[in-house]
Amino acid sequence: MTGKMPLSLALVALTALGGTASAEGWSFEVYGGLTAERTETWAGTRYDMDQGNLLGVGVYSDRFLPGYAVGLDAMGTRALYTGFPGEYIESLSVMAVLRRDFPLGQALEGYVAGGLGAIWNTYEDAGIDDTSVVPGAQIALGLRQNFGASSAIFAEIKHQAGLRDAYLEDNDLDQSYASTSLILGYSFGF
């Protein structure tokens, strides 16, 4: 599948960036979750999408901008068209993210985040694997429970959307993309 190549490149870049950080103030996140049922436009017609799944990673630092964490996040999603077995929309996003944490207790934090980047949209059907890249944006709201100075678990609601429809050249049509996701993850500092 074409979408796997950008995911591999994003994971290598995030790993390399994480590996270069040798001082405190950096964190690495790994997460998974579900995308909510939604409606997407394909060739000008609206179609329902089933609940999907997602995996993602991120690397963040609070060393560059006081009061904020700045990071790079890569997330892949996959959802089936309702009533069309074998027809999927997959996405891979790579976003630069700015996050603001808000203490809620001794070890509990809330946060809000926004990001801009690129989204690879892939329409997948029997024998068809059509991908296009569009600019994208995301917003997120979450809670993080810290365990000591270097690890945490978090829950997040993230909404992500392409800033324009993807043009799928092989099919000569447009495909929209937007998802709202429930995410659970683990973060560790280094």
C-alpha positions in Angstrom: 0.0 0.0 0.0 1.3 3.4 -0.9 0.3 5.0 2.5 2.8 2.7 4.3 5.8 4.4 2.8 5.1 7.9 4.3 4.3 6.2 7.7 7.7 4.4 7.7 9.5 7.7 6.8 7.6 9.5 9.6 8.5 6.9 12.1 12.2 7.0 11.1 12.2 10.8 11.4 10.5 10.8 14.8 12.9 8.1 16.1 15.9 10.0 14.8 14.7 13.2 16.3 14.0 11.5 19.7 17.4 9.9 19.6 19.2 13.2 19.2 17.6 14.6 22.4 19.9 14.0 25.2 18.7 16.4 27.8 15.6 16.6 29.9 12.5 18.3 28.6 11.7 15.8 25.8 9.0 13.2 25.7 8.0 10.4 23.3 4.4 9.2 22.9 2.8 6.1 21.5 -0.9 5.8 21.2 -3.9 4.0 19.7 -7.6 4.5 19.5 -10.8 4.6 17.5 -12.2 7.0 14.9 -15.9 7.9 15.2 -18.4 7.0 12.6 -18.6 9.8 10.1 -19.6 10.9 6.6 -17.1 11.5 3.8 -17.6 12.9 0.3 -16.3 10.8 -2.5 -16.7 12.1 -6.1 -19.3 14.6 -4.9 -21.5 12.1 -3.1 -21.7 11.7 0.7 -21.0 8.2 2.1 -21.1 6.9 5.7 -18.0 5.5 7.2 -17.8 2.9 10.0 -15.9 3.3 13.2 -12.2 3.0 12.4 -8.9 2.5 14.2 -5.7 4.4 14.5 -2.1 4.2 15.7 0.3 7.1 16.3 3.6 8.4 17.7 4.9 11.8 18.7 8.0 13.5 20.1 7.6 16.7 22.1 9.8 19.2 23.9 9.0 21.9 26.4 12.4 23.5 26.0 11.8 25.9 23.1 8.7 27.9 24.1 8.0 28.6 27.8 4.6 27.2 28.9 4.2 25.1 25.8 5.3 21.8 24.3 6.3 21.8 20.6 6.3 18.5 18.8 6.0 16.4 15.7 3.1 13.9 15.5 2.4 11.0 13.0 -0.9 9.2 13.0 -2.4 6.6 10.7 -6.1 5.8 10.5 -8.2 3.3 8.6 -12.0 3.1 8.2 -14.4 1.1 6.1 -17.2 2.6 4.0 -20.5 1.5 5.5 -22.1 -1.2 3.4 -19.1 -1.5 1.0 -16.9 -4.4 2.2 -13.4 -4.0 1.1 -13.5 -0.2 0.4 -11.5 1.8 2.9 -10.1 5.2 3.5 -6.7 5.3 5.1 -4.8 8.4 6.2 -1.4 9.2 7.4 -0.9 12.6 9.0 2.4 14.3 9.9 1.8 17.4 12.0 3.8 20.1 13.7 2.0 20.5 17.0 1.8 23.2 19.7 0.4 22.0 23.0 -0.5 24.0 26.2 -0.7 22.0 29.5 -3.0 23.1 32.4 -2.3 21.6 35.9 -5.5 20.1 37.4 -4.0 18.5 40.5 -0.7 17.2 41.8 -0.2 14.7 39.0 -3.1 15.4 36.7 -2.9 17.8 33.7 -5.3 18.9 31.1 -4.1 20.1 27.7 -5.2 21.6 24.5 -3.2 21.3 21.2 -3.3 22.4 17.6 -1.3 21.3 14.6 -0.6 21.9 10.9 0.9 19.6 8.4 0.2 17.1 5.7 -2.3 14.2 5.3 -1.8 11.4 2.9 -5.3 10.1 1.9 -5.6 6.7 0.4 -8.7 5.2 -1.2 -8.4 1.4 -1.1 -10.6 -1.1 -2.9 -10.0 -4.5 -4.6 -6.9 -3.8 -6.7 -7.1 0.0 -6.3 -4.7 1.9 -4.0 -5.0 5.6 -4.9 -3.2 8.2 -2.7 -3.0 12.0 -2.6 -1.4 14.4 -0.2 -3.2 17.5 1.1 -2.5 20.1 3.8 -4.2 19.3 7.1 -4.9 20.6 10.5 -5.9 19.2 13.9 -7.1 20.2 17.3 -7.0 18.1 20.5 -8.2 18.2 24.1 -6.8 15.8 26.6 -6.0 14.6 30.1 -2.7 13.3 31.3 -1.9 11.4 34.5 1.8 11.7 35.4 3.7 8.9 37.2 6.9 10.4 38.5 8.9 12.8 36.4 9.2 10.7 33.3 6.1 8.7 32.4 2.3 9.3 31.9 -0.8 7.9 30.5 -3.2 10.1 28.5 -6.6 10.2 27.0 -7.4 12.6 24.1 -10.1 13.6 21.7 -8.6 14.7 18.4 -10.3 16.2 15.4 -8.3 16.2 12.2 -9.2 17.4 8.7 -7.8 17.9 5.2 -7.8 21.6 4.4 -9.0 20.6 0.9 -10.2 17.5 -0.8 -7.6 15.0 -2.0 -7.6 14.5 -5.8 -7.2 10.8 -6.5 -5.7 10.8 -9.9 -6.1 7.1 -10.7 -9.9 7.4 -10.1 -10.2 11.0 -11.4 -12.3 12.1 -8.4 -12.1 14.0 -5.1 -12.1 12.5 -1.7 -12.7 14.5 1.5 -11.1 13.5 4.9 -12.0 14.5 8.4 -12.0 12.3 11.6 -12.7 12.7 15.3 -10.8 10.2 17.4 -10.7 8.9 20.9 -7.0 8.2 21.8 -5.3 6.4 24.7 -1.6 6.5 25.0 1.6 6.3 27.0 4.3 9.0 27.2 7.8 8.8 28.6 10.3 11.6 29.1 14.0 11.5 28.5 
